[in-house]
Amino acid sequence: MVSDVYFPRVNGVSTSIASFRRALSAQGVDVRLVVPRYGREADEEGVIRIPGWRLPLDPEDRLVARRAMYEAVRREARDCDLVHVQTPFVAHYAGLAAARACGRPVLLTYHTLFEEYLQHYIPFLPAAALRGLARRISRQQCDAVDQVIVPSTAMRTRLADYGVRTPMEVLPTGIPVADFARGDGAHFRRIYDIPEAAQMALFIGRVAHEKNIGFLLDVAARLRSQRPGFVLVIAGEGPATRSLQRRVTQLGLGAAVRFVGYLERRKRLPDCYAAADVFVFASRTETQGLVLLEAMAAGLPVVALAAMGTTDILAPERGARIAPDSPAGFAAVIEDVLANGRLRKQLATEAPAYAAEWADTLMAARLAALYRRLLEGGGDCSPVGAAQAARV
């Protein structure tokens, strides 16, 4: 696998790569990663780090050294059965070049809806021009590979509308369900001084403009007027933090909104889910919405907008309620969940069973099967049977 982002950079792409890499090993697939170096990350077997530079408009990310990335990917591709590209920047072109040079099948996962993303980070260019550019580049990149993976049916439809002709497979990222079932909510509340009796709504994700967190602040303002002890916790980091903190002040929300930053995934993140009464999510641009499944795995009722990729998860309304796209309507659904103990218990019971249907082991088995189908028709590559190991 080759990507322009990976841990310690925290986002959905990094989480997806790590989730699949871990679960694919049980399917007989050995995954090599070629990813950026952010600082002094410890050496990790199977992970090749490429140096790069901070991006002026997005300092969390890195622009990897092009020559070093190309050389590393080609070197690794010689010993691999196929190349799986995860991002559309230097990694895409390095992965494609290496796959073609070595006679390997190449596939990509389309993680990010760039046509709704770029305008937040390049505001000095017309939004319409940026959307057109994102569509054109996405179509060209998808049609240059042998297989495209999309995490939701909405994303498949969107790429088809772009004119993509390459075969597409809907294959969501799975979650390690058991990892989210052991949180200590009381411990989390003590650490962050959240009263035991306070009803707590939770957002977890990148604190970025495209996540529509400002909408959730408007929702919180309405709920705070009805429930003086209501608290909204925002967990994550990102470029919108300061502007959202100013908005909290403007709305007079004060301690009703807590920014707790990035949470370590092994212990602190499950504790945070366990501390909450309801998970809230209002992004309109998700290609999947992995945090919805994490919340459900923790037995946490979800209230969210059903838009783009989140629709696949939310449509059955198992463990979740779909809210209207207005602060008043969204707040009313949260109020119903918080006020109705029977409903809240029903959603909390449904959620983990539903999340288990999206387990990482199930999704990794599907991805391994897709790899093997590609290899069976993959030109110079030898077929890999169900009992044989593959190397990506």
NORKA-V242240 format. One line per field, one symbol per residue. psi: psi as a letter, one per 30 degrees, with the letter a starting at -180 (. if undefined). A space follows every 10 residues. Layout:
psi: ???
This chain:
psi: kkkfklkgjj aeeeeeeeee eeffefggkj kkkjllkfch kkkkkgjjkk lakkkefiff lkjljeeeee eeeeeefegl flkjkflgbe eeeeeeeeee eghkkkllkj ekiffgeeff fifflkeeee eeeeeeeeee eefflfkkkk fleeeeeeee ffgkfkkkkj jlklkieffg ggljeeeeee eghjkefkkk kkkklkilef fhfeeeeeee eeeefejfgk kkkjklllfg eeeeeeeeee fgfbffkkjg akkkfeeeee eeefflfkkk kgkggkfdhe feeeeefggk kkklkjkbff eeefefhjgl kkllhkeeee eeeeeeeefj eeeeeeeeee eeeeeffgke eeeeeeeeee eeeeefghcf kkkjlfflkl k.
